[in-house]
Amino acid sequence: MRRRNKSRSQGQSARGGCHGFGRAWSRRDFMMVGMVGGLGLTLGDFFRLRAFADQKDYASVEGPAKSVIQIFLPGGLAAQESFDPKPYSPVEYRGPLGSIATNVTGVRFSEFLPQTAKIADKLTVVRSMTHNEAAHERGTHTMFTGYRPSPALQYPSLGSVVAHEFGPRKDLPPYICIPNVPNEFAGSGYLSSAYGPFGLGSDPASKGFRVRDLSLPEGVTEERFKRRQGLLDAIDGHFREVEESDELDSMDTFYQRAYSLIASPHARAAFDLAKEPDKVRDRYGRDAAGQRMLLARRLVESGARFVSMNYGGWDHHDNIADGVRRQLPPFDRAYATLIRDLDERGLLDSTLVMLTTEFGRTPKINSTGGRDHYPKVFSIVLAGGGIRRGHVYGTSNATSSEVEEDPLAIEDLATTIYRQLGIVADKELMAPGNRPIEIVDGGSVVKELLA
């Protein structure tokens, strides 16, 4: 919760009321307790009503970004071997790989990003991302939720917040993961499981790719399918009269969305990569990076609000040169093609593409030719959705050991992304126990990132 809420828990009050239960009591509150007591409500009911009364509830209205493609590179991508090379530093810091010029004056990328270098004028590269979480799980949680991990509460991912605020569009799930839900922090957290992601069940690059549960079972006709749907609706209505719970509500939501997917030709077509011309599939690359990004483009083009995909493994404690040589070229081809494709289709201005990883790598090459975990400074890349083009935000120092200018905290990044989507980041959502929790705790919009 933000400073306003924290100050309450510390027992500070501008009005000098009595203190307890995490807030200052006023004379009006005591009158309310007496009133609800007369209505037969308990003190617990009073605090529940008080929480709802205090809740900051802002309506979400679509902003410049209508959709998000989140590309996550798990393991910790080294900025020195990607978007923030240090060509003039000593070799033990510079590393074994070279760098190339981009089409933005003075900006260089890894030698293995030649296609991305040609579209740098469409990107904002952040070279000053920073947090304090050096463990994979904690860093991943931070980047997926906008919150540092807490033992007291499981926070929802950005995708689940978007699903909660806007819901489905054009019969597609609002939040989709390619190929599957990548980690436990990509889920709905304290929100209902109805806002969790839809995982495909298989990789778009695999032979005979087919989305799980998207087709009617063998022997089930469209007419029979509709009868089953009607029967399920009747059963759901009966059980809802007997018991109300999040489990029933979320299951009902899942069933309805599943029926919408199966029943909608538009939704089924969105997942069908075979509808893409061969030359387009070849341009993206017939590999994991290429086909996942191509499917992500198809999905946002068809109406999906938030598509998350992961690619590769970047935990290069050993022999970072070989790891980058193997994995970065397919990524480079697919990513550059995605950005160009979105731009040519008129979709880039309304689609925010965020390329992230959980943390960076140590400034010095270690004794086994790799780099270790280092969250103090690393790089991410943003494009589209009202983000500036051809821009570098923030700088690291000559050895990538410190942020030199404009550090970007996760709260500020998340607040800025939500702002572009039309979500007020300090809006409060209800956690268990009717506890209002802000979508982001304390972040600010970074105007320098915006067009």
N, C-alpha and C positions, 0 to 999 in steps of 0.2 A: 504494500500500500504506500501511497506517497506521503510526503512530510506532513500534510494535513492530518492523515490518519495516525501516523507515528506519534505526533505530538499528543494526540488524545491518549494513546496507550501509556504515555509517560506521565499522565495526570496533570497536563497543563490546560488551563482554561482562561479565556479572556474575560469570562463572566463570573468566574469564581464560584461555580456551583459545586455540589457534592460530587465526589468521584467514586467510580466503581464500574466494573464490567467493561473496561476499555474506553469509557467516554465520560465527559462531565455531565452531571445531572442538573437540570434546571427545574425551577418551580413548575413549569409547564409539563415537564416529564412526570413529576410526581402526581400532578392532576390527571395525566393520561393513565397512569397506573391505576389510580382509584377508579377512573371511568371504565377501563376495560375489565377491572375486577368486578364491577357492577354488572358487566355484560356476561360474566361467567367465563372470561378468558383468564389464562394463567399468566404468571410473570414471564414464562418462556414465550408465550404468544406475544406479549408486549415487546420483547426484544426482537422477535421476528418481524413484527410490524415496524419497529424502529429502524431495523436494518434496511427494509424495503423503502422506508421514507427517506433515509439518508442516501440511498443508492444513486450514484450518478448514471443516468440513463439517457444517452444521446442516440438519436436515430442515425443509422448508417445509410448514407446516400452515395451511390457510385461516384468515384472520382475519375481522374484521368486514366488510371489503370483499371481496366475492366476485368483483366485476368492476370495471373502470375504463373510463370514457369520457374520453378526452383530447381536449379541444378546443383546437387551436392556431391562434392568429391571427398569421400570418407577416408580418414587416416591422417589428414593434415598435409595439404599441398604446400610445398616449399615456394615461397614468393621469389626466392633467389633464382630458382629454376623455372619460373613462369612469368609473372607479371611485374616483378621488381628486381631485375638482374642488377648486379653490381660490377660492371665491366672494369672499373678502375680501382677496385679493392684488391688487396693481396689475395693470392690464389686460394689460401686456406679459408677465406671468407667468400670469395667469388665463386668457387666451386669449379668443377671440371668442364662445364658446358659454356658455350658462347651465347651471344645475344645479337639481335638484329633490330634495325630501325623500323618503326611503324609509319603509318601515313599521318601521324601527328608529330609535328616538329619537336625534337628533343626527347621523345618517349621511345623506349626500347623494351622489347619482350624477349623471351627465350628464343633461341634459334629454332626450336621445335614448334613455334607458333607462327609460321609464315603466313597462313591464311587469316588468322586472327589479327595479325599485324596490319593487314590490308583493310580491316574494318574497324580499326581503333577509333576512327572518327565518329563511330556510332555508339561508343562505349563511355562509361565513367569507370575508371580504375581507382579503387580505394587502396592506398598503400599504407594506411595507418589504422587498420582494424586492430582492436586490442581488447583482451579480457584477462582474467587470472586463472583460468581453468586448464591445467596441463594434462589432465587425464581424458582419454577418448570419450568416455561416457559423459563426463561433466561438460566437456567442450561441445559435444554434440547437442546435449540438452540446451545449453546456452544459445546456440545458433538456431535451433529449431523453435524455441519458445520465446526468446527475448528475455528470459529470466535466468539468473543463476539457480542452480539446483537447490532444493529445500527438502529436508526430511519430513516436513509437515504437510506438504501439498504437492500434488502432481499437476503441473501447469499444462494448458493446452498448446498444441503447436500452432504456428501461424495459419496453416491450412485449415485446422479445425475452427479457429476463430473466424476465418472468412466464411466457412460453411455455416457457422452459427449466425453470423450477421446477415448473410445474403441468401443462403439456401440454394437449391438447384436451379439450373437454367436450361431450357430446351431439352428436358428429360435426361440430362447428364448429371452424374453425381457432382456435387460442387467441389469435392476434394478427391483427387485421384493420384495414386502412387504408381510409378513405373520402375521396375516390373512388379515389385511388391512393397509392402510397408517396410521401410529400410531399418527402422529401429524403434524402440519402445517410446521414444520422445516425439515421434511423428504423429502420435495419437491425440485423442480428445481431452486427456488430462481430467480435470475436475468437471468438465462439461459432460453432458450426456453422450453416451457412446454413439448416438444417432449422428453426431457430427464428426465421427472418425473417418479415416480415408478408405477409399475403395481401391484395393490392390488387384492387379490384373491376374495374378496366378501363374503367369509365364512370361518369358522375355520376348519382346517384339522381334529380336534378332534370331530367335530359335526357329528351326524348320517346323512348318505347320503351326505357327503361332495362333493361338486361340484364347480369347478372354474367358476366364472361368465364369460359368453360370450365365453366359450371355445368350445362349441358344436354348430353344425348347428341348426338353428331353425327347429321346427317340420315341415315336408313337403318340406324342401329345400334339394334337392339332390346335390351331388358333381358337376354334370354338370351345374345345375342351379346356384350354388354358383360361379362357374368360369365365367358364363355369367354376373352375377352381378358385379363381380370384374372388368371385362373388361369394362362394362358400367360406373362404378365409375371412372376408370382411364380416360375415355374419358371426363367425366364431369369435373374432376379435371383439366385436361389439358386446357379445355376451360376457366375455372374461373381463372386459373393461368395467362393466357394471359391478363385477365381483371384487376386483382389486385394481387399484391405481398404483403404478410404480414406474420408475425410470426404465426398468428392464422391459416392461410391457410397451412403454412408449417408444423406446429405441428399437425394439424388435419390429413394432408396427411400422416405424419409419423405414427400416431396412427392407421389409417386405414390399412396401409401397414403391420404394425406389428400384428394387429389383424388378418388380412388375413393369415399372415405367421403362426400364432399360430394355427388357425383353420385348415389350409391346411396341416400342418406338423404332421404326425403320431409320429415323435420323440418328438416334443414339447408337444403334448397332453399326451403322455405316461409319460413324466417327472413329470406331476402334478398328476398322477394316483397312489395314495397310495395303492390301491387294488392290485397293482402288487408286493408289498412287501410281503414276507412270513409272516405268522402270528407270527412266533417266533421272527422275527425282530421287528415287531410292538409292541409285548409284551415287548421285551427287552428295547425299548425306553420308553414304558409306554403309555397306551391308555388314555392319558389325554392331556391337552393343551400343556404342556411343551414337552412331548414326541413326539406327532404327528407333531408339528410345527418344531421341530429340525430334525425329520426324513425327512420331506418334504424339508427342507433346504438342507440336504445332497443330496437328489435326484436331486434337481435343480442344485447345483453346479457340481454334477457328470455329468449332462446332458449338461452343458455349460453355465449356468447363471453366470454372472460376479459378481454381488453384490446382496446378499439376506439379507434382514433385518427382524428380527422377535422380537416381544416383548412378555414378559411373566410376569404375576402377577402384584401386586401393593405393593410397599415397603415403603409407606409413614407412617411409624409406630410411630406416635406421642404418641400413647397409646398402652400399653400391647404388646411390641415388641416380647416378648417370644412366645406368642400364634401365632402371625402373622408369625414368622419364622418357628415355628413347623409345621404350616399348609402348607406353600408354598415352603420351601426349599427342603424337601425330593423329591417331583416330579422333581424339577429342577435338583437336584443332580444326580438322576438316568439318566435323559435324557442327561444332559451335558456330564457326564462321558462316556455314551454310544456313543454319537456323536463323541467325540475325539477319542475313541478307534476305532470306525467304520471307520472314515476317515483314521486313521493310518493304519489299516489292509487292506484297499483298495488302499493304496499307494497315497491317496489324501491329507494327512495332510501337506506334504511339499509344496504343491501348493495351499492350501486353508488357508487363514488367518482368524482365528476365534477370534473375538474381543467381549469380554463380558464387557459391560459398563452400567453405570447408571448416572443420572444427577448430583449427588453430594452425600456426605456422611451424617452422623448423628452426633449429638453433643457428646462430650466426656462423659458427665454425663447422667445417667438415670434420667428422670424427675419425677415429682410427680405422674404422671399417668402410670409409668412403661414403658415409651417410650423414644425415642430420637428425637430431632428436627433437622431442616435443618442445614447442616454444610459443606460448600464447600472447606474449608481450607485444608483438607486432607481426602482422601478416596482411595478405592482400585478398580482397574480394572484387568482383566486377558486377556492375549494374548496367542495364540497358533498357530503353523503352519506357513506356508508362509514365512519361513526363519527366524522365531523368535527363540531365544534361548530356550532350553528345561531345565526344572528343575532349574529354576532361580527365585530369588526374586530381583526385582529392587526397590531401595529406601526403606526407613524406616520411620515410624511415631514414635513419642516419647511414653513413657510408658503409657500415658493417652489418646493417639490419639487426642491430641489438636494441635499438630504442626508436620510439616515435619521435621524429624531429619537429613536425608541425601537424596540427589539427588531428589529434587522436579521435577515433570514432568508436564509441562504446556501443555495446549491443542494444542498450535501451534507445539510443538515438537512431540507430539503424532501423530497429523495429518500428519506432514511432513514425519515422519518415516513410517507410513502406506502407504502413496502415493509412497514413495521411493521403498517399497517392491513390489508395483504394477507396477512400471515403469513409474510413473508420476512425472515430476519435479514440486515441490511444489511452486516454485516462477514463474512458467509460468503464463502469464497474459491472462485472458479471458475477453471478451468484455461485459460490463454491459451497461444498457441503457444510451443513450447519447454518445455512442462510447467511454466509459471510461474504460481503461484497469485496471483490478483488479487482483491481484495475487491470485492464488488458496489458498495459505496460506500466511499470513502476518508475516514474521519474524521467522519462526520456523527453527529448526535444526534437522538433523537426529541424533537419540540417538543410537550410535553404540553399547552400552552395552546391548541393547535389541535384537540385531541381532546375529544369529548363526555364 
